[in-house]
Amino acid sequence: MKKLFILFMVLVVVSIFGAKVINWAIYEEPKTLNVWNHYGPAATVWNTYVMAGKYGALYTYSDVRFDWIPALAADMPKKYQEGEYWVYEIPLRNDVKWSDGTPFTADDVVFTINTVLKLIKDYGLGGNWASMYDPDFVEKAEKVDDYTVKIYFKKLGLAKVEFGALMGAIVQKKFWEPKIEEALKSENPLQTLYSYEPEDPGLGAFVLKKWEKGAFVENAALPDYYDRGFVEILYKNGAVELKNENTGFHWVGYGEPKGDVELKVETGPFVDSIIYRIYKERSVAITALINGDVSFIFNPLGLQKGELDQLRGKPGIKLVSSPSNGFRYVAFNMRRYPMNIKEFRQAIALLVDRDFICNRILAGQAIPVSTPVPPGNVFWYNKDVKTIGEGMSYGERRKKAIELLKKAGFKWIVEPKIKGDKIVRKGKGLIGPDGKRLEEIELLAPGPGYDPMRATTAIFIEKWANELGIPIKANLVDFNYIVQKVWDENFNYDMYMLGWGLSLYPDYLVDFFHSKRMGPGDFNTPGYNNPEFDKVADEFLAATSIEEARKLAFKLQEMLAEDLPYLVLFSSPIHEAYRADQIVFPYEETLDGLQGVNALPAAVKTVE
């Protein structure tokens, strides 16, 4: 594993011939900056940080409050029936330009949606593309005129319409149409598509300037960015106002824009360049922040207690905390034996005492979580869901695990013996229902340099499993190695431990676990295949009211806690730090932290 130690003897915000340059730290190399690969099989948070804002959507969320508001759309959609389809007719902003100066029009929207649908249906395009533009819901898109588009839906459902296709990424027709035609003539169209260099125009305030593999990625600000001067104003009465006096765009929703202002966010960009410097060692990034070499550290996990202690009180550094919209988990490869046996998965879950891990081992830095919907997403979180073993003592957990394994047909050469809360005889030679002794089961997990919480938890899972004779071996490896084994090599793993950063609307409950998402490079990594779950998941996708969707989301969480394709471990508050003597954010606290909004590259300012 290549390690990179970089110490810069310059300030993070430097002025070179009048240019304002910000340096930010990331812990991993982006897997890709290609839009098809990023929203496909190579989706990682590290790509997202660097690509932030490049590809717009018709609608988005407001900052902090998460109101559903227009982005590339000029107003809310008109909904009506046309024959057998539901139609959403959407007016588009007429002041938007791609980074190459080409006007954004309905042609780009129609091209994107129809192309993605074809790639999904004919070539197996998966990942976020299949979530955003689900062909079970989306039929096609049509151009009405340059600034009006119609999207046809076979059926309705909040998850796949308002929070799906209408929030999906849009690419430029002019650049990608010939590339798509070329890729479709190749031997492997998707791989050809994923291989194109990230030279395509975007809709964000920055463009890729340089990617020095293993060292940094630099994004340069667009001096003639079309939306410079755009302002988002949230009023305490619930109203939202969006305006750009430079272009004439203006939209108001959710009430009259009057009274006290809750939040105001102005779009720049206010800097000339942002450099994302890659630090493989967290400690080196922390030192860089202290020294003023970087002004912010991106980390989906937040800072650890020791790091917070190290940073607390340092001149110029400000600490902030936000609730998390993510979780860490263990995935079982249910395509492989014995992970395909429910009682085996339940036995492992019994051994993993998350309260003990979070409160004793991790010293209160994490919060035990039983469901893929984290507590921070309050409306959708089912607080009544419990994982097997909760409330049991150490000994009770192990006795129950042994009982379940025996029930499923497992036995031992030397059976473990539990007395009270002690293991008086460790298990040896676990034999499966097929009569054969189990071989080593590999648990892939990130190393301590990336995430000490997961590394420590993986070691304890190995220890607890081995005490009962379950031959789990924790293998602490590089983050991108796990991504490669799971997605690039088509689920070549036994068990792995990673984490997810999530959307607000919990349609990921379907993306992660519906049987139709089991294909190569897709999101159902465990290979979970439960027709009853699929039925409820389909009902959830088709729900047209928030109340109905919430009820079904709660049911899905209950089913997952029983079947355990994932063993959800914990969530943790996002603790962050930045150089308040160098940069200024329009706000600091929000669900999932500043990293969750990719540190607002178009709105961050330098301290004058």
N, C-alpha and C positions, 0 to 999 in steps of 0.2 A: 504494500500500500504506500503510495507516494504521499509524503507529508510535506506541507508547505509552511515555512516559517517566514513571515514577512514583517519587517518593522520599517515604517516610513518615518523619516526625520522631517516630515512636513505636516502642517496642520491639515485636518480633514476638509476644511473649507478653504481652498486656496484661491488666490487671485493671480492669474497668469494673463498678462495683457488684458485685464478687465474681466476675464472669464470666472464665473463662480462654479466651482467643482465640489461636489459632495462625495465622500467615500463612505460606503456602507459595507458591513461584513455579512457574509453568508457562510454556512458551514459545509455546503456540498456544491459540487459542480452541477449545473443544470444538466438533466438527462438529454434535453433537446430544446431548441428554440423554434422548431418547425411546428406550425399551428396544427397540422393534421396529426402529428405524433403526440403533441402536448395534450390535445383534447382526446387522443386515442389511447394507445397502450402505454405511453411513456409519461403519463401525468404525474408530476411531483410538485410539491410546494415550492421547490427551489426554482423550477421553471417559472412558476407563477409570479414569484417575487420580481424576477428580471423582466418578464413579459407584461407586467401590470399595465392594464389600460390599453394595450395595443389593439385589441379586437373589441369593438363595441357590440352592444345588443340593443334591441328595440326598447326594452324596458330594464330598469335596474332598481336597486333599493336606495333610499336616501341614507345619508350618513347618520350613524348613531341610532336613529329612531326606526329605520328600516321600513319606511313607507314605500309602497310600490309606485314608481314614478316613471315618466318617459325618459328615455336616453336618446336614442337615434330617432325615436318616434316624436312627432310634434304634439300629440294629444293622446288621450285614451282611445282604445279601439272601439269601433262600432261592431256589434255582434248581431248576426241574423242568420236565418236558414236559407239555403239555396239548394233546392232539390234534396238529396240525401245528406248533404254536408252542412256543417256549421261553418260559417265564414266570419273571420275577424278582418275587418277592413281598417287599415292603419295608415294614417297620414304621417309622412316622414318630414323631418327637418330639412329645409332647403338650403341651409347654410353650412353643411358639413362637407369637409374635404379630406380625402386620403392624404397621406404624407407625401405622395408624389404630385399633389396639386389637383388630382382628378376629383370631380364632384362625386360624392356618395349619392346613389340613387336607388330606386326600386330594383334596378337590374342586379345590384349586388345582393340584395335580400333574396330575390327569386333564385338567382344562381346558387347561392349558398344552400338554401333549404332543399331545392330540387336535386342538387349534386350530392348532398349528404344522404338524402333518402335513397338515391341510386346506389351509393357506395355501401350503405347499410344492407340493402336488400340483395344486391347482386354480388358484393365482394366481402361482406362480413365486417364492415367497419364497426367498431365497438367503442368502449370507453365512454367518455362524456358525450361524444357525438350521438351515440345511440340513446343516451338519456335526454339530451336536449331536443332532438328531433326524432322522436319515437314513431316509426312507421305504423305502429298499431293505432296511433292517434292522428298523425299528420299525413294528409294526402298529398298536398302540393301547395305551391305558392304561385301567384299570378300577378303580373304588373297591370295596374289600372292606368297609371301615367307615371312620369318620372318620379313623382313624390307621393305616390299612393300604392300600397300593395295589399293584396288579398291573400290570406292564408286559409286553406281549406282543411277542416278537421273532420275525421270520420266519427268521432265522438268527443265529448267534453270531459274534462277532469283538470282540477286546479294544478295538479303536479305536472301534467304534460302540456298544458296550454299556458296559463298565466305564469306559472313558475317553471315552465319547461321551454317550449319553442319560442315564446315571446321574450325569453331572457337568454336565448342561445347566441353564441358567437357568430359574427358576420365577417366573411372574407371578401376580398376584392375580385370581381369577375374579370376585369381587364388583365390582371396578372395571372390568376389561377386557371382560367378556362383553357389556355393552350397547354398548361402543365398537366391538367387533368386528362386532356385528350392524349397527351404523350404517355402518361402513366397507364392509362387503360389499354394501351397497345403493348405494354411490356409483359414479361412473363409473370411478374408478381406486382400487380398494380398498387396495392397498399404499401408494400415495402418501397417501391419507387417513389410514391407520394411522400412517405416519411423521410426519404433521403434528401429531398430538396433543401438547399441552403436557405436560411431565414432572411431572404432578401425582399420579401413581399412588403408592399406598403401597408401601413396601419392607420388607425384612427386616433391613436393616443398622442400625448404631448411630447413623446420621446421616440427616437428611432435607434436601432442598434448601430453603434459605431465600430466596436471592436470586441471580439471574444478571444481572449488569450487563454487557451485551455489550461486548466490547473492554476491559473493566476487571478483573472478578473474578467468581468464583462462590463463594458462601458456603453451607456445609453446617452445620446446627445439630444438636447432639447431642440424642438422645431421652432425656429425664430418666427415663422409665419403660421404657427398653430391656429387653426380656425376658431377654436373655442377659448382662446385667451380672453380673460375678462368675464367668463361665465361665473354666475353666482347662484348658489343654492341657499335659500333662506327657509329655516324651519321656525314656525311660530308656535308659541305655547298653547294657542287655541287649537292646534292640530293642522293648521293650514301649511301648505308647501308652496313656495314661489321659486321658479327657475327663470333666469333671465340672462341674456347677453346683450348689453346695449351696443356692443360693437357690430353685431350681426342682425339685431332686431328680434331675436328669438325671445318669446315670453310665454310662460305657462303657469297657471295657478290651479291648485287642486286642494281638496279636503277642507274647504272653508275659505273665508275671506282672509287675505294676508294683512292682518292688522293686529295691533297690540304688541305685547312683549315678544322679542325674538329669543328663541331657545338656542339656535345655532346658525352661524353664517359661515359658509365655506366658499372661498374665491379660488378660481382656477387660474394658474399661470400658463406655462411654467415660470418659476421664479429663480431657477438656477440654469446654468448652461449645460451641465453634464452631471450624471450620477454614475459612479464607479462601484460595482459590486465586487468586493475583494473576497476571495475564497480562502478561508482559514479551516484547515482540516482539524485543528486542535482548538477546542473551546477556550482553553486557558490563554492561548496566544491572542485570540480575538478580544478577550476581556482586557488583556494588557494593552492592546491597541486602542480600546475605548478609553482606558485610563490615561494613556499617553496623548490622546487627542488625535490619533491617526485615523480613526473612524468615528462617526458621530452616532451610529445606531447599529445594533446587531440583530439581524433577522434570525428568529428561532421559533418554529411552530410550537415548541415545548415551553418556551419561556426560560427565564434564568433559574438556576438551582440555588438552594439556600446558601451554600458556600460562596457562590458568585455574588449574590445579593450582599452578603456580609462584606465581601471584598470591595464592593462598589459603594456601599453606604458611606456617606460623608465625604466622598472624594469631590474635590472642587470641580464645579462645572457640570457634574453628572446628576441627572434627575431620575428617580425611580418611580415607576407607575405600575399599577396592577389592574387587570380586567378579568372578568369571567371568561372561561374557555368554551369554545364551541367545537370540541374535538374530544377524542378518547384514544387511549392505547389499548391494544388487544392482542390476544393470541389467536391465530387462525389454524384450524385443523384441516389438513388435506383429506377430505372425505372420499376422494377417489382412491385413496390408499388404505390398506389394512395396517393397524387396527383402528385408525382414526375414523373409519366409516362406522364404527360401532358406537352407538349412542351412550351406552353405559361406560365405555372407556372415556369418552369426552366428559361425562358427568363425574367420573372418578377423579380426573385431573382437576376439574373445577372444585371438587370437594377439598382437594389438597391445598388449593391456592386460597389462603385466607387474606382477602384484600384489605380488610380492616387492619390486620396485623402488619401487612406490607406498608400501607399508607401511614399508619399512626406510629408504628414502632421502627420499621426499617427505614422508611423515607421521612421520618420525623415530622409528619403532618404536612408535607409539601404537596401531597396528592389527595384526591377525594375518591373513595371507592365508588365505582359505577357498575350497575348491573345491566344496563341497556345501551345500545348504540346511540341513543339520544341523550346527550349529556345534560346535567341539571341546569346548566346555564341557559339552555333553550327551554325556558320554563313552560311555555304553553304546550309544547309537544312532549315533554318529559313525563313518563309514567312512573311516578314515585313509588307505586305499589309493586313494581316488578322486583322480585328477589331471585337471586341465583341459588341453586342448590347448595346447602351447607351454611347459609347465613344464620347466625344465632347459635350454631353448634360449637362445642369445645374442640380443642385440638384432637383429643382422643375420639370423640364422637365422629368427627369428620373422617378420620382414617378407618374406623370401623365400618362406616357407611360406604366408603370407597371400596373396601375389601368385599363387602356384601354385594355391591353392584357388579364388581368384576366377576365374582363367582356366579352371580345370576346370569351373566352373559356367556358363561362357559370358560372363563379363565381359571387357571390354577397355577400353583408354584411348586418348584422343586423343594424350596424351603418357604413355607407360608409365613408372612409377617404376623407378629403377635403384639396386640395392644393391651396394656394394663393401665387403666386410668387415663392420664394424659401423657403416657410414656410409651415409646416403642421398645419393648423388651426383647424383641427378635426381629431383625430386619428381613425383608423378603428377598429371596434370591431365585433367579431362573423363572421368570414369568412365562407361562405357556398359554398360548391363545386358544380360542375355540377350535382352531384347525389342528390342534395337537402338536404344534411346533413352537419351540422356544422363540420368544420375540427377539429380533435383532435390534440394534441401536436405533433409536428414534431421534432425529436431529431437530433441535429447536434453534432456528436462526433468529438472532437478535442483534440490534446495533450495539457496538462497543461502548465502553464508558466515556470515551472521548467525544462521542456524539450525544448519547443520552444515558447518564449514569443511572437514572431511575429504571429504565428498561433493562439495562445490563445487569443491575443488581437483582431485579425481579426474576430474570431468566435463570440466574444462578440458583436462586432459592427454589424455583420450580424444579430444576434438575435435582437439587438436594432432596426435596420432599418426595418427588416421584421415585428416586432411587431407594429411599427408605422402605418403600413398599415393593421394591424389585422391578419397578417400571423403568426400562432402560432408556430414559431421556437424557440426551447430552446437549447442553447449551453450547452453541457455537457463536461467539461474539465476533461479528464481521462488519464490514463497511456497509453503510446504508444502501448505496447503489448496487452492491452485490446482492442484497436481498431482493431489490426491485428486479434485477436481472433474472434471478432464479424463479421468482414468482410469475412475472409477466413475460419477460423476453424468452424464457425457456419453457413456456406453457405449463406453469404450475409444477415445477421440478423441486418439490420440497415435501417435508413431512409436517412440520409445524413452523410457523414464523411469528415474530412479534414486531408489529409496526404501530402506526397511529394514523388517524384520519383527521383532517380539518374538514369541516362540514358546511353544507348550505343551511340556511334557516329553515326552509321547507324540507321536511325529512323524507323526500322521495328517494334518498340514498338507502332507505330500508328496503326498497325494491331493487335498486341498482346492485347492492351488495349481495342480495340473497335470492332473487328470483331465478328460477331454473333457466330462463331464456338468456341470462347473462353469464352463463358458464363457459362460453367459448374462449378460444385463445386470446390473450391480451385483454380480456374483459374483467369486470369487477367482482363477479362471484368466484373469488379465489378458492373458497373451501369446496366448491362443487356441490353446494347444498341443493337438494332436489326434493321438495316436499309439495305435492299437489295442493294440499290444504292451505299451506302458506301462500302458494302462487295465487290461489283463488281470492284470499283476503287482500293480497297485494294488488291484484287487478282491480278489486273493488275500491281500494285506496286511491289508485291512479285515476279512477273514473269519478271519484267524489267531486261534486260541484259546490259543496258548502264546506266551510271551515269546520263546523261542528261535526259533520259526518266524517270528514277526513281525520279529525283528531281521535274519534272513537276507534276507527280502523287502525290508526297508527299505534294506539295503545294495545290493541289486540296483537299486532305484529310484534311488538316488543315482548309481550308475554310468550308468544310462540318461540321466539329466538332464545329466550332465557331457558326454555325447556329443552330445545333441540341442540343448542350450543354449537353452531358452526363456527362462531367466534366465542372465545371466553373474553368478555370485556373486562378490563382490569381497573382502570382509573382515569380520571380527568384531573387536571390541575389548573389553578389560576394562572393566567399569563402574566408573569412578572417581567417587566422590560426596563431598559435603561437607555437614556440617550444624552447627548451633550447639549444641555440647554443653553450653554454659552456659545453654541455654534449654529444650531438650527431651531426653528420654531414650527410646531404643528398646529393646525387649526383647532384640534382637540386631542386629548390624550387617552381617555378611557372609553372603550367601546367593547362590545362582545367580541372576544378573540383577540383583543389588543390591537396595537398599531400594526403588528405583523399581519393581522387578519385583513387589514385594508391596504396591505402592501406598502405601508408607511407613506401613503398619499404622495407619490412623486410629483404630481402636477400641482400640489397645493403647499408642499413644504417650502419654507423660506429660510434664508440665512439670517443670522443675527447681524444687524448692521452696526 
